[in-house]
Amino acid sequence: MVLNVSFTTGMRRMFYLVSPEESSFEKAEDVPKYITESYPFFIFFVVIEVLISMYKQDKKVRLNDSLTSVSAGMYSRLPMLIIPSISIVTYVWIYKNFNIINLPWNSPWTWWLCFLGVDLGYYWFHRLAHEVNFMWAAHQVHHSSEDYNFSTALRQSVLQIYTSWVFYLPLALCIPPPIFIAHNELNILYQFWIHTQYIRSLGPLEYILNTPSHHRVHHGRNRYCIDKNYAGTLIIWDRIFGTFTPEEEEVAYGLTHPVGTFDATDVQFGYGEYLVHRTNKMISLEDKVKSLLYGPGWLPGKARTGDINDIPQIEKPIKRYGNIIPTWLNIYVVVHFSLVFIGFQILPQKITGFNQATVILFLLFIGFSLTSFGRLFDGRYETYHYLITTIYDCL
């Protein structure tokens, strides 16, 4: 993995510390691939946190959960290798056909307006992703980890992009696409470093910015944490719209009903399968529609977002899902995962040299591998036996 930017520039990008002059572009193709170019910095942050956790022996970073998070992140990027980004394609089309104000691409005012617009759009997307069940089916992937560390930030949904793009389209009426693309990536990038338990407070900045403390609350399954702190970069939106709450008692992370698996495929699509079954069981058409459009905690006779008293109380000490597997199997998973990860990094650079069928087969191989690693962590060795048997039969 090559470091395409200087260490200082890469670190500034991680914290959104870029100027309008260096991040405004006339053409979309000139916008740096901020997220892709930040992969080495993701690894750097994760390694530092792992070393801190090992030194403290606090088990805040676990191999099985962390690899599942990275697997989900890889999963989320797979369709982008063969399908154009719906958010960018649609945004550009709206801008070309319906924009009502031609704001200059090199104006600081345009840059700041887009900064605020993207962050406000993210707030409302994020809020509805928690309050609308079919959107939650995608977003719950990010909340499925019972740990909270830098690897958790990488646990993303393969489906979320298909529900988030509409919230940014109003910006296409006036903001040039290159400015939007830059802010969209930088906004996502900022949210990486706030996924940690080792930064307690940022002092006065806590009133303005989304911080690790605020975002820990958002990832909590304690009752006081539910449906709070949706911010991307600025916490001011939560303060304005009444969804802010400070960090209080110890936070228990994850879903109110934990998924109980490290299988990346199940993490991605398990809730969607549950939602289909739940909706089919509803008797009236009205309830079927509400099952999809109301909150995940809704049931007939309940409020739109459910009853907070239905949220399970947190048991102390806080328990997390996990299995003990042989050391040799952990080593095998790490080595095999590393090889798949390297292939995942190389594929975008070589994709033009492969035909569509080869690319699809390689993506299926990656998906199968990620599922296999999770099932091994779950102690479900039938996948391992099936793999060995299949290889033996082929030989």
N, C-alpha and C positions, 0 to 999 in steps of 0.2 A: 504494500500500500504506500503510494507516494504522497509526500507532503507537498501539495501544490501551492500553498501560501506560506508566508513566514509565520513563525510561532506567535509573534505579537499580533499580527493581523488576524490570525485564526482565533486567538483568545478574545480579542475585541469583538469579533462577530458573535461568539458564544454569549456575550452579555449585551448584545445590541448596541455596542459602543462604536457606531460607525457614523460618519458625517453624511449629510445630503450630497455633498460634492463627490464622495467616493462610492456612493451607492445609488446614484441616479444614472439612468441609461436611456439612450434614444431608441435602441433596438432591443427586442426581446432576446435575440441570440447573444447579445453582449452581456446579459446578466449572468454573473457567476453562479455556478451550481453550489450555492452556499451549504446546503445540507450534505451533499456528496463530498465536498471538499473538507467537511468537518469530521468525517469518519475517524481520522487519526486522533482528533481531539476527544471524540467520544471514548475511544479506547484509552486514551491518556487519563481522562477523568475516572473511568471505571477502574483502571489499575490502581490509581492512587487511593480510591475508596476501598478497594479490596485489601490493600496493604494496611490501611488504617483499621479496618475491621479485624484483620488477622492480629494486629498488634494489640488491640483492645480485647480480642476474643469475645466479641459481643454478638456474633452470628447475625449481624445486620445485612450481610451479603452471603447468600447461600448459592452453591454451584447449581443445584437443580432449578431453583427459581430464576436465577440470573440467565441461564442458558435458554430457559423457556421464554423469557422476556426478549432476548436477542432473536430467538427463533420467530416470535410473533412479529418483530420488526422486519425481519427478512421476508416473512410471509406477506406483509403489507406492501412491500415494494415489488413483488413478483409481477402483478398485472401491468405495472408501469413499463415493464420491459417490452411488452407487445401491444399495449393499448395506449394511445395518446391521453394525456391528462385531461379529463373532462372539465376540470375547473378552469384551466388555462384556455383550452379551445373555445369553451362557451364564453368566457370573459372577453377574449379577443373578438369574437363574432358580435357580441353586444356592443362593444366599443366601436367597431367599424360601422355598424348599422344604426345605432341608436344614441350615440353620445351627444349630449346637448351642450357641453362646454368643452372647448379645447384648451385644457390647462397645459402650460409649458412643461415639458418633461424635465428641464434643468432648473426649475424654480424650487427654492427651499420651502416655499409655501405649499407647493404640490406635494413635496416629500412629507411634510408634517401632517397635512390633511390625510394622506394615505396611511401614515402611521396610526393616526387616531381611528380612521375608518376601518382598517383591517382589524385592529384590536377590538373595536366595538362589534364588528361582525363576528369575530371569534367568540366574544362573550355570549352573544345571543345564540350562535350555533351550539356552543358548549352547554348552555343552559337547557336548550330544547333537547339536546342529546341525552340529558338526564330526565327530562319531563315528558318525552314522547317515546313510547315503548319501542316502536320499530327502529327509531334512531338509537335508542339505548342498546338494541341488539348488536349494533356495531361497536358503539363506544365502550360497552362493558368490558371489552377485551383489555383496554388500558387499565381498568380498575381491578382486574382479576388477580393481580399479584398480591400476596399477603406480606410481601416485603416492601420496603420503600427505599430505593437507592437509585443510582444513576442508570442502572440497567432497566429499571422500571420505566424510565422515560422512553425506552426503545420499544416497549410492548404496545404496538399499535395495531389497529384493525385494518384488514384488507378491504373492508366494505365502507369504512367511514367517509372516504373521499366522495362517495356517491350520494351522501346526504349533506355534506358541509358546503359544497360549492355555491349553492344558491344564495347563501347569506352574504356573499361578497359581490354579487352582480350589481347592486345599486351603485357601487363604486365605478363600474364600467361606463356609467353615464358621463363621467368627467375625468377619471384618473387613467393616464396612459398605461397600457399593459405592462411595459417593463418596470414601472415603478411599483405596480401591484405585485408582480412576481417577486421582486426583491423583498418587499415587506412581508409578503406571505411566508417566504422561507425564513427570514430573520425572526419573525414572530414565533414560528415553530422552534427555531434554534434556541431562542431565549429560554423556552420552557424546559429545555434539557436539564440545566444545572440546578433548577429549583427542586429536583427530585433527590433530595438527600436529607438524612437525619443529623448530619454533623455540623450544619450551619444553623445555629439557634435563632439569632435575630440580627437584623440589619439596622437597628435603631430607628431614626426618623424616616428612613426609606420605607419602612413597613406601612406608612400612611399612604404611599403613592404607588409603589411597585408591588407586583406579585412576587412573593418571596418563598423560600423553603418552608417557613412557618405557616404561611397562609395555605400553601398547596398541600402541606401534610394534612391539614384539616379536610381539604377537598377529597383526599384519598382515604379518609377515615370511614369506618362503618359504625362508629359510636353514634348515638342518636343526635347529639349536638352537631355532628359533622355532615349529616345528610343534606344534600342539595345546597351546599354552601361554597363560596369562593370559586366562581367559575372563570376568573380572570385569566388572560393570556399573559400580557406584559404589565398592564396597569390595574391595580386593585381598586381604582376609583370607581370602576363600573359596578362592582359589587356593593360598594358603599352607596352609590347613587340609587341602585335598583333594589336595595334591601336584602341582598343575599350574602352579606359579609358576616363572618363570625371569627373571633380570634382563637388561637390555639389555647386550650385549657387543660383538661385532663389528658392522660396518656392516650395516644391515638392507636387504635387497632386498625390495621390496613386491610384492604381487600373488599370483596363484595359482602353484602349482608348475608347472603347464602353462598358460601365459597364453592368454587367449581370442583375442588378436590381432584385435580389432575394437572400433570405437566405436559399433556398431549397438546401440541400447538394447534392441531386441527380442531380438536374439541374446544379449546379456548376460543378459537375464532368463530366457530359455527354452532357450538352447543346451545347457547341461549336462543339463537334463531330457531333451532329445531324445537326447543321448549315453547317458544312464542307461538309457533304454528300449531302445536298440539293444544296449547292453552286457548287460542282463539277458536279452534274447531270445536272445543267443548262448550263454548258459549252458546246459549240457546237462541237468543234473539239477534237479529241483524245489528241492532243498535249496540248491543254489548260486544259483538264481534268487532265493530268499528272502534269502539272505546278501548278495547283490548289492545289495539294497534296504536291509537292516537293519544291515549291517556298515559299516565306514568306507569312505570313497572310495578309499583306497589298498589295500583288500582284494582279493585274488585267490585262487583255489583253492590251498590249501597254505600260505597266508600267515596271520599273526596277524589278529585281528579288526580292528585299526586299520591293518593293513599293516606293511610293513617300512621303517623310517626310512632304510635304505640305498638304497631305491628313489627317494628324493627327489633330484632333480638338484642337483649342486653349483652354487654361484653363481659365474658367470664374472665376472672383473674386467677392465676396468671394467663396472659393471652397465649392461645395455642395457634400454631400454624401447621398447615398440611405438609407432610413430608414422609419419605420412606428411607430406610437405611438399605443401601445396596452395596455389594462387594466393591472394594477399592479398585480391583482390576477392571470392573465394569465402568466405574467413574472415569478411569483413565481411557478406556476404549471410547466412551462417549465424547470426551474432550478432544481426543485425537481425530476421530471421525468428524465431529462437528467442525473442527478447525479446517479440515480439508474441504468440507462443503462450503464453509464461509469464504475460503479463498476462491473457490469456483464461483461463488455468488458475486465476488468483487470483480473477477476477471470477465464474466459473461457480458456486462454492458459494453466493455471495450472491444469485444470480439463479435458482438451480436450481428453486425452487418455481414460477417463472413459465413453465417449459418443460414440454412433455410428455415422457414417457419416451423416445420414439423420437428426439426432437431431442437429448436429453442423450446418448444412446448414440452417435448420429452424431458429435456433437462430441468425445466421448471417443475414437472411432475416428480422427477427424481428428488429435487430439493424438498418439495412438500412431503414426500414419503419419508425421507430421511429425518426431517424435523419431527414428524409424528413418531417415528421409531425411537428417537432419543427420549421424547417425553414419556413414552410408554415404558421404556426401560427404567427411567427415574420413578415411574409409578409402581415398579415391580411387576409389570404385566409382561412377562417374558415370552408370551406366545408370539409376539412380534419378532423377537430375536430368533426364536426357534424357526419361525416361518422364513425369515431371511436366510438363515443358514441352510435350511432344507431346499429353498429355491436355488441358491447358489450351487449346492451339491447336485441337484437335478440337472442344472445347466451344464455342469462339468461332465 
